[in-house]
Amino acid sequence: MGKDAKTVLIIDDDESIIKTFVRILQKKGYNTDTAQTGKEAIQKTNAKFYAVALIDICLPDLNGVELLDKLADHGGKMVKIIITGFPTMAPMKGAHADAYLLKPVKPQELLSIIYEKTKKNNL
């Protein structure tokens, strides 16, 4: 991916999940950033453009669905992917996510969804 590598914001309060996603994504050439709360994610997306946000459904201050509409997506370009361990929550009615992944997330599934959705959004 080189100079124009896409940046993925990983929003999760579980440090082991963050480390796993960072390792998977960086190995494939993505830049990564992390946030452990909804508030931190909002601050980061207000300050910088992210091609993709991986959003855990259960955060300490907001749930992932509430966070979807609060993230600055800079003209609707950011791909928002909800990650949940609760099959009944994906997909949720009214939620504006581009995709849903169930935990445990398979690395190839994660990479395929990111590739497919960023390509569709011309990112």
VOPAGU-2260 file (C-alpha; in pm, 1 decimal, decimal comma):
REM VOPAGU-2260
SITE   aa  ch    i         X         Y         Z
SITE  MET   A    0       0,0       0,0       0,0
SITE  GLY   A    1     293,0     233,2      53,7
SITE  LYS   A    2     246,5     609,4      75,3
SITE  ASP   A    3    -129,0     606,9      22,8
SITE  ALA   A    4    -198,9     336,3     281,6
SITE  LYS   A    5    -546,3     356,4     425,7
SITE  THR   A    6    -576,2     432,0     795,4
SITE  VAL   A    7    -805,6     217,2    1008,3
SITE  LEU   A    8    -935,1     339,3    1345,5
SITE  ILE   A    9    -986,1      44,8    1580,0
SITE  ILE   A   10   -1240,4     131,2    1850,0
SITE  ASP   A   11   -1245,9    -131,5    2124,3
SITE  ASP   A   12   -1187,2    -139,6    2498,8
SITE  ASP   A   13   -1024,0    -485,4    2490,6
SITE  GLU   A   14    -647,5    -444,4    2460,2
SITE  SER   A   15    -593,7    -797,7    2326,2
SITE  ILE   A   16    -842,7    -741,9    2043,0
SITE  ILE   A   17    -679,8    -409,8    1959,1
SITE  LYS   A   18    -333,9    -573,0    1943,7
SITE  THR   A   19    -464,9    -855,4    1724,2
SITE  PHE   A   20    -635,8    -619,5    1477,7
SITE  VAL   A   21    -329,7    -390,8    1465,2
SITE  ARG   A   22    -105,1    -687,3    1386,2
SITE  ILE   A   23    -338,8    -822,9    1113,1
SITE  LEU   A   24    -388,8    -483,1     947,8
SITE  GLN   A   25     -29,9    -360,2     964,2
SITE  LYS   A   26      92,3    -688,3     817,0
SITE  LYS   A   27    -122,3    -607,3     510,7
SITE  GLY   A   28       7,9    -249,8     485,5
SITE  TYR   A   29    -268,5     -56,8     660,1
SITE  ASN   A   30    -193,1     226,4     899,9
SITE  THR   A   31    -374,6     189,5    1231,3
SITE  ASP   A   32    -487,8     407,4    1516,5
SITE  THR   A   33    -685,4     307,9    1823,7
SITE  ALA   A   34    -947,7     440,9    2062,0
SITE  GLN   A   35   -1076,5     267,3    2374,5
SITE  THR   A   36   -1386,5     482,4    2428,1
SITE  GLY   A   37   -1651,6     643,4    2213,5
SITE  LYS   A   38   -1542,8     988,6    2327,9
SITE  GLU   A   39   -1183,4     923,6    2221,2
SITE  ALA   A   40   -1303,4     792,7    1882,5
SITE  ILE   A   41   -1514,1    1106,5    1824,4
SITE  GLN   A   42   -1216,7    1330,8    1907,4
SITE  LYS   A   43    -988,7    1138,4    1672,2
SITE  THR   A   44   -1232,6    1141,0    1378,1
SITE  ASN   A   45   -1290,3    1513,8    1425,0
SITE  ALA   A   46    -915,6    1572,8    1395,1
SITE  LYS   A   47    -822,5    1327,2    1118,4
SITE  PHE   A   48    -972,6    1132,4     828,8
SITE  TYR   A   49    -990,9     755,1     865,2
SITE  ALA   A   50   -1080,6     532,1     572,5
SITE  VAL   A   51   -1227,5     269,5     805,6
SITE  ALA   A   52   -1359,2     257,0    1162,1
SITE  LEU   A   53   -1385,4     -84,2    1328,7
SITE  ILE   A   54   -1637,9     -26,7    1607,2
SITE  ASP   A   55   -1693,5    -262,6    1899,3
SITE  ILE   A   56   -2059,9    -268,5    1997,8
SITE  CYS   A   57   -1985,4    -260,6    2373,7
SITE  LEU   A   58   -1775,9      36,8    2482,5
SITE  PRO   A   59   -1749,7     177,2    2835,0
SITE  ASP   A   60   -1917,7     511,0    2753,7
SITE  LEU   A   61   -2134,1     453,9    2442,3
SITE  ASN   A   62   -2256,2     157,2    2250,3
SITE  GLY   A   63   -2126,2     116,0    1898,0
SITE  VAL   A   64   -2461,9     192,9    1736,7
SITE  GLU   A   65   -2484,1     527,8    1920,3
SITE  LEU   A   66   -2129,6     600,1    1810,2
SITE  LEU   A   67   -2200,0     540,5    1438,6
SITE  ASP   A   68   -2379,2     869,5    1385,2
SITE  LYS   A   69   -2140,8    1068,4    1606,5
SITE  LEU   A   70   -1822,1     983,3    1418,9
SITE  ALA   A   71   -1705,9    1253,1    1178,7
SITE  ASP   A   72   -1690,4    1073,0     846,9
SITE  HIS   A   73   -1581,1    1370,4     635,6
SITE  GLY   A   74   -1846,8    1363,8     364,9
SITE  GLY   A   75   -1969,6    1009,0     409,2
SITE  LYS   A   76   -1648,0     845,6     290,0
SITE  MET   A   77   -1548,2     658,4     606,3
SITE  VAL   A   78   -1639,4     289,0     609,5
SITE  LYS   A   79   -1797,7     196,7     944,5
SITE  ILE   A   80   -1786,2    -167,6    1047,9
SITE  ILE   A   81   -1958,9    -286,8    1366,3
SITE  ILE   A   82   -1793,4    -574,4    1550,0
SITE  THR   A   83   -2003,9    -765,6    1799,3
SITE  GLY   A   84   -2006,6   -1087,8    1993,7
SITE  PHE   A   85   -2386,2   -1086,9    1992,3
SITE  PRO   A   86   -2533,0   -1237,0    1671,7
SITE  THR   A   87   -2874,5   -1086,3    1744,8
SITE  MET   A   88   -2725,0    -736,1    1731,1
SITE  ALA   A   89   -2594,6    -764,1    1375,9
SITE  PRO   A   90   -2735,1    -611,6    1169,0
SITE  MET   A   91   -2938,3    -384,2    1391,5
SITE  LYS   A   92   -3239,6    -203,8    1260,3
SITE  GLY   A   93   -3169,1     162,6    1200,1
SITE  ALA   A   94   -2794,3     134,0    1242,4
SITE  HIS   A   95   -2597,1     294,5     961,0
SITE  ALA   A   96   -2302,5      59,2     948,5
SITE  ASP   A   97   -2146,3     -45,8     619,7
SITE  ALA   A   98   -2087,0    -399,2     749,4
SITE  TYR   A   99   -2111,5    -620,8    1057,1
SITE  LEU   A  100   -1861,9    -878,2    1178,5
SITE  LEU   A  101   -1917,9   -1133,5    1452,8
SITE  LYS   A  102   -1654,5   -1215,4    1713,6
SITE  PRO   A  103   -1437,1   -1407,0    1696,9
SITE  VAL   A  104   -1341,1   -1225,0    1376,3
SITE  LYS   A  105   -1155,3   -1430,0    1118,5
SITE  PRO   A  106    -854,4   -1234,8     984,9
SITE  GLN   A  107    -933,0   -1309,2     619,8
SITE  GLU   A  108   -1295,7   -1202,8     667,0
SITE  LEU   A  109   -1183,2    -875,0     826,6
SITE  LEU   A  110    -939,0    -800,7     545,0
SITE  SER   A  111   -1191,0    -895,1     274,7
SITE  ILE   A  112   -1464,0    -669,0     416,3
SITE  ILE   A  113   -1224,2    -374,1     450,7
SITE  TYR   A  114   -1095,8    -422,5      96,2
SITE  GLU   A  115   -1444,4    -461,4     -51,9
SITE  LYS   A  116   -1597,2    -163,4     130,3
SITE  THR   A  117   -1306,0      76,2      70,6
SITE  LYS   A  118   -1299,0     -16,4    -297,6
SITE  LYS   A  119   -1675,4      52,4    -320,1
SITE  ASN   A  120   -1625,8     394,2    -155,8
SITE  ASN   A  121   -1323,2     473,3    -378,7
SITE  LEU   A  122   -1087,3     498,6     -81,9
